[in-house]
Amino acid sequence: MIVGLDGGDYEQYLPSAVERAQARLRDLGLYAGPVDGELGKPTMEALGEFQRQHELQVSGVQSPMTRARLYG
């Protein structure tokens, strides 16, 4: 389990899913770290910023709505 930016408990994501998100967030200029599949603080903060920009719940993890906006 991981703790989201909102304090909620979430299941761990597969490294390949995290790498995909990191690459997309990097393309959007929200993430400057390595594309390494680690859901660490920099990745969660980048996801949180993306969620803020798109008026989604700010959890720092890839909720279904976040994935839809990130890749849709």
Phi and psi in degrees as a GROMACS rama.xvg file:
@    title "Ramachandran Plot"
@    xaxis  label "Phi"
@    yaxis  label "Psi"
@TYPE xy
-122.723  155.134  ILE-2
-102.154  123.304  VAL-3
-76.9119  172.508  GLY-4
-61.7004  -23.3777  LEU-5
-89.5767  3.26639  ASP-6
86.6835  -4.16932  GLY-7
-76.8396  156.201  GLY-8
-94.1504  132.367  ASP-9
-132.671  151.238  TYR-10
-67.411  149.274  GLU-11
-69.5993  145.084  GLN-12
-95.5994  152.177  TYR-13
-62.6178  142.822  LEU-14
-54.0772  -36.3472  PRO-15
-64.7706  -35.3192  SER-16
-69.1014  -37.7922  ALA-17
-68.9827  -42.1486  VAL-18
-59.4769  -42.5221  GLU-19
-61.4947  -44.0965  ARG-20
-64.8052  -43.5028  ALA-21
-59.9324  -43.5212  GLN-22
-63.533  -42.6921  ALA-23
-67.0348  -43.2036  ARG-24
-64.6631  -35.3879  LEU-25
-64.3143  -44.4255  ARG-26
-58.5066  -33.0694  ASP-27
-85.0041  -2.34766  LEU-28
78.2945  18.3126  GLY-29
-101.619  -11.4715  LEU-30
-139.063  130.101  TYR-31
-118.394  3.30411  ALA-32
-82.4428  -174.22  GLY-33
-74.2973  149.89  PRO-34
-90.5596  87.7767  VAL-35
-124.782  1.72111  ASP-36
77.9498  6.61543  GLY-37
-94.9747  122.779  GLU-38
-87.7134  72.0777  LEU-39
-94.7096  -175.561  GLY-40
-56.4087  -45.8022  LYS-41
-60.4031  -39.4573  PRO-42
-67.9538  -43.9881  THR-43
-64.1694  -38.6331  MET-44
-66.2748  -38.0273  GLU-45
-65.9674  -42.5012  ALA-46
-62.7519  -40.1751  LEU-47
-62.6318  -40.6932  GLY-48
-65.3034  -41.9444  GLU-49
-58.9031  -45.0882  PHE-50
-62.2721  -41.2173  GLN-51
-60.5371  -46.4828  ARG-52
-62.2326  -27.6657  GLN-53
-107.855  15.356  HIS-54
53.6104  44.0326  GLU-55
-105.008  165.431  LEU-56
-60.0544  128.659  GLN-57
-87.8523  96.7459  VAL-58
-114.713  -23.5689  SER-59
80.0866  7.97716  GLY-60
-125.231  166.046  VAL-61
-85.3562  81.1349  GLN-62
-67.5656  164.403  SER-63
-55.8844  -40.5617  PRO-64
-66.9044  -38.604  MET-65
-63.8243  -46.0844  THR-66
-60.0318  -42.4955  ARG-67
-60.3155  -42.7534  ALA-68
-74.2809  -38.1392  ARG-69
-67.5217  -38.0919  LEU-70
-110.502  -8.77692  TYR-71
